[in-house]
């Protein structure tokens, strides 16, 4: 939606909607009958991501404890701290939208976390092969998050929610960097070391 159309929507919308510092409305109020199916889909995606990020806060600690090499332990610890920041950013997005912060069960992330737990159970403790599996499990999560943040950032742009898109794109960039870092760890020595076990 173009900014001009968004401004027209603001004039017709309810008075209790959230506005940004420059007075630009960020979204329709819950009571506003101008909500669109695309906006509702966008909001549902944000709720899904909030659930996913909160679940990952705990899962990353478990993966860190299960990792063998210090390098991978450190990577999981760093991403754990970053994931807490991602939760805070999503809360900020809900606030900017004037929407209640709410999460929705994400079966995809539940399945990916379950897969990581299965890798821990099925690999030998202290083995580098376990680290290979944990990296793959973590990258599957990263790819899910990259797709989710990327898609939602584009919808935010379509809806004229540029400031929200900026927040989502910042997290998207960090998820991409984490994915690249995991690839570097695997290729530099984890995979070759595992091949010797």
C-alpha positions as CSV (number, residue, x, y, z in Angstrom):
1,X,0.0,0.0,0.0
2,X,1.4,3.4,-1.0
3,X,2.0,6.0,1.8
4,X,-0.7,8.2,0.3
5,X,-3.3,5.4,0.5
6,X,-2.1,4.6,4.1
7,X,-2.7,8.3,5.0
8,X,-6.2,8.1,3.5
9,X,-6.8,5.0,5.6
10,X,-5.6,6.9,8.7
11,X,-8.2,9.6,8.1
12,X,-11.0,7.0,7.9
13,X,-9.7,4.9,10.8
14,X,-10.4,5.1,14.5
15,X,-8.8,7.7,16.8
16,X,-7.3,5.2,19.2
17,X,-4.8,3.6,16.8
18,X,-1.1,3.7,17.5
19,X,1.0,6.4,15.8
20,X,4.7,6.7,15.3
21,X,6.8,9.7,16.4
22,X,6.1,11.4,13.0
23,X,2.4,10.9,13.4
24,X,2.2,8.1,10.8
25,X,-0.2,5.4,11.7
26,X,1.4,2.0,11.7
27,X,-1.6,-0.2,11.5
28,X,-5.3,-0.5,11.8
29,X,-6.7,-0.7,15.3
30,X,-8.3,-3.9,16.4
31,X,-11.7,-2.1,16.3
32,X,-11.1,-0.6,12.9
33,X,-13.2,-2.3,10.2
34,X,-10.6,-1.4,7.6
35,X,-8.4,-4.4,8.4
36,X,-7.5,-6.5,5.4
37,X,-6.9,-10.2,5.1
38,X,-3.2,-9.5,4.3
39,X,-2.8,-7.5,7.5
40,X,-4.4,-10.3,9.5
41,X,-2.1,-12.8,7.8
42,X,0.9,-10.6,8.6
43,X,-0.2,-10.3,12.3
44,X,-0.6,-14.1,12.5
45,X,2.9,-14.5,11.1
46,X,4.3,-12.2,13.8
47,X,2.5,-14.3,16.5
48,X,4.0,-17.4,15.0
49,X,7.5,-15.9,15.1
50,X,7.1,-14.7,18.7
51,X,6.3,-18.2,19.7
52,X,9.2,-19.6,17.7
53,X,11.8,-17.2,19.2
54,X,10.6,-17.8,22.7
55,X,10.9,-21.6,22.2
56,X,14.4,-21.1,20.7
57,X,15.6,-19.3,23.8
58,X,15.3,-22.5,25.7
59,X,16.3,-24.9,22.9
60,X,19.6,-23.0,22.2
61,X,20.7,-23.5,25.8
62,X,20.0,-27.2,25.5
63,X,22.0,-27.4,22.2
64,X,24.8,-25.5,23.8
65,X,25.0,-28.0,26.6
66,X,25.0,-30.9,24.1
67,X,27.6,-29.5,21.8
68,X,31.1,-31.0,21.9
69,X,33.4,-28.3,20.6
70,X,34.0,-24.9,22.4
71,X,33.5,-23.1,19.1
72,X,30.0,-24.5,18.6
73,X,29.1,-24.0,22.3
74,X,30.2,-20.3,21.9
75,X,28.1,-20.0,18.7
76,X,25.0,-21.3,20.4
77,X,25.6,-19.1,23.4
78,X,25.9,-16.0,21.1
79,X,22.8,-16.9,19.2
80,X,20.9,-17.5,22.5
81,X,21.7,-13.9,23.5
82,X,20.7,-12.7,20.0
83,X,17.5,-14.6,20.1
84,X,16.5,-12.8,23.3
85,X,17.1,-9.5,21.4
86,X,14.9,-10.8,18.6
87,X,12.1,-11.5,21.1
88,X,12.4,-7.9,22.3
89,X,12.3,-6.6,18.8
90,X,9.1,-8.5,18.0
91,X,7.5,-7.1,21.2
92,X,8.5,-3.6,19.9
93,X,6.8,-4.5,16.5
94,X,3.5,-5.4,18.3
95,X,3.8,-2.1,20.3
96,X,4.3,-0.1,17.1
97,X,1.3,-1.8,15.5
98,X,-0.9,-1.0,18.5
99,X,-1.6,-4.7,18.8
100,X,-1.6,-7.0,21.8
101,X,1.6,-8.9,22.1
102,X,0.5,-12.5,21.6
103,X,2.1,-15.7,20.4
104,X,0.6,-18.5,18.4
105,X,1.7,-22.1,18.4
106,X,4.2,-22.8,15.6
107,X,4.2,-26.5,14.7
108,X,7.1,-26.0,12.3
109,X,9.5,-24.8,15.1
110,X,8.2,-27.4,17.5
111,X,9.1,-30.0,14.9
112,X,12.6,-28.6,14.2
113,X,13.3,-28.4,18.0
114,X,12.2,-32.0,18.3
115,X,14.5,-33.0,15.5
116,X,17.4,-31.3,17.3
117,X,16.6,-33.3,20.5
118,X,16.5,-36.5,18.5
119,X,20.0,-35.7,17.1
120,X,21.2,-35.3,20.7
121,X,19.7,-38.7,21.7
122,X,21.0,-40.6,18.6
123,X,24.6,-39.3,18.6
124,X,27.4,-40.1,21.0
125,X,28.0,-37.6,23.7
126,X,31.4,-35.8,23.2
127,X,31.5,-36.8,19.5
128,X,32.2,-34.3,16.7
129,X,29.5,-36.1,14.8
130,X,27.0,-34.8,17.3
131,X,28.2,-31.3,16.4
132,X,27.7,-31.9,12.7
133,X,24.1,-32.9,13.5
134,X,23.5,-29.9,15.8
135,X,24.8,-27.5,13.1
136,X,22.4,-29.0,10.5
137,X,19.5,-28.8,13.0
138,X,20.4,-25.2,13.9
139,X,20.7,-24.2,10.2
140,X,17.2,-25.7,9.5
141,X,15.9,-23.4,12.2
142,X,17.8,-20.4,10.7
143,X,16.4,-21.1,7.2
144,X,12.9,-21.2,8.7
145,X,13.5,-17.9,10.4
146,X,15.1,-16.3,7.3
147,X,12.1,-17.3,5.2
148,X,9.7,-16.0,7.9
149,X,11.4,-12.7,8.6
150,X,12.0,-12.1,4.9
151,X,8.5,-12.7,3.9
152,X,7.0,-10.7,6.7
153,X,9.3,-7.8,6.0
154,X,8.1,-7.7,2.4
155,X,4.5,-7.8,3.6
156,X,5.2,-4.9,6.0
157,X,6.6,-2.9,3.0
158,X,3.4,-3.7,1.0
159,X,1.3,-2.5,3.9
160,X,3.2,0.7,4.1
161,X,4.7,-0.2,7.5
162,X,8.3,0.8,6.6
163,X,9.5,1.2,10.2
164,X,8.2,-2.2,11.1
165,X,9.9,-3.6,7.9
166,X,13.1,-2.0,9.1
167,X,13.0,-3.8,12.4
168,X,12.2,-7.2,10.7
169,X,15.0,-6.7,8.2
170,X,17.5,-6.0,10.9
171,X,16.7,-9.4,12.5
172,X,16.6,-11.1,9.1
173,X,20.2,-9.9,8.5
174,X,21.3,-11.3,11.9
175,X,19.7,-14.6,11.1
176,X,21.5,-14.7,7.7
177,X,24.8,-13.9,9.5
178,X,24.2,-16.7,12.0
179,X,23.6,-19.2,9.2
180,X,26.8,-18.2,7.5
181,X,28.7,-18.5,10.7
182,X,27.4,-22.0,11.3
183,X,28.5,-22.9,7.7
184,X,32.0,-21.6,8.4
185,X,32.3,-23.6,11.6
186,X,31.1,-26.8,9.9
187,X,33.4,-26.4,6.8
188,X,36.5,-25.1,8.6
189,X,37.0,-28.1,10.9
190,X,33.8,-29.8,12.4
191,X,33.0,-31.9,9.3
192,X,36.6,-32.9,8.6
193,X,37.1,-33.9,12.2
194,X,33.9,-35.9,12.3
195,X,35.0,-37.8,9.2
196,X,37.9,-39.1,11.2
197,X,35.8,-40.5,14.0
